[in-house]
């Protein structure tokens, strides 16, 4: 029997919850104890009564959940107030994005907890636990980009879809992965003129076939510089799994964009793909640099918390169930993808991209799990 804790998210404007009541029911049915902090699911539309009916035990405080559970399931990385609550041997399963934060990496090393990151669990060259949030962030990027293009929000006053007799706005998407393709689909749906920059030729062929009216262009600095003077909405959707996002947009490049144009940096969780990007919140989502409105909210899917919670649990539940049923070592043997999710264990960094990002020693997680 495993004890599973679901604390309420304390990151600003974060309303997602890591486990649906239906998932708690399935775990309880398998003989596990599920402890949920009161109010954890309210922001996603799941009241405490739903968890109680599912067989979960409700606890009054954040600290109580961490104290009683061997497996902590969260949505976002632990904040400073939560770090002292972690203990050696405890499993933490959440989005971590450690390559963007050396202090958090070192704090998790010090905690002694085993920390698994959703975003580095890889199956057949895919990131199944990151993809649902990338889909939401990609689609959302066009909604918020169009919103902040409105003149009364500081934008240029350009409607992305145009109208008869007026050309549509121009959208450029950096990266043709999951977030990028979802951004392009939404922009196409609005009637915008869409160009996707990508380096993988086969991926561009796929995009060319599936996104019939979008243009594909080989991603290079020169090509991006050529496009920028006419861009209304620039979407950064570049991902290097587990690693810091490459800085593809430099300050001088932004100066080529029209005043009132918008940059949405979906990669901000991994440090952002623009030199001028810095994390913002849903409460205060934008700022202006070089005349360009920057939207760099670090937990974009949290805005659509109910949809995001459902999509996240759909993807994570089978891994949570395996960890609960078998424990870490046996779960990694049954589902080797979980090994790639281990970023920190026994005070060591067990993710190569994180170790390289911070100049820290790397230990193969296989050696620690086997030991």
Secondary structure, 3 states (H helix, E strand, C coil): CCEEEECCCCCCCCCCCCCCHHHHHHHHHCCCEEEEECCCCHHHCCCHHHHHHCCCEEECCHHHHHHHCCEEECCCCCCHHHHCCCCCCCEEEECCCHHHCHHHHHHHHHHCCEEEEHHHCCECCECHHHHHHHHHHHHHHHHHHHHHCCHHHCCCCCCCCCECCECCCEEEEECCCHHHHHHHHHHHHHCCEEEEEECCHHHHHHHHHHCCCCEEEECCHHHHHHHHCCCCEEEECCCCCCCCCCCCECHHHHCCCCCCCEEEEHHHHHCCCECCCCCECCCCCEEEECCEEEECECCHHHHHHHHHHHHHHHHHHHHHHHHHHHHHHHHHHHCCHHHHHEEEECCEECCHHHHHHHCCCECCHHHHHHC
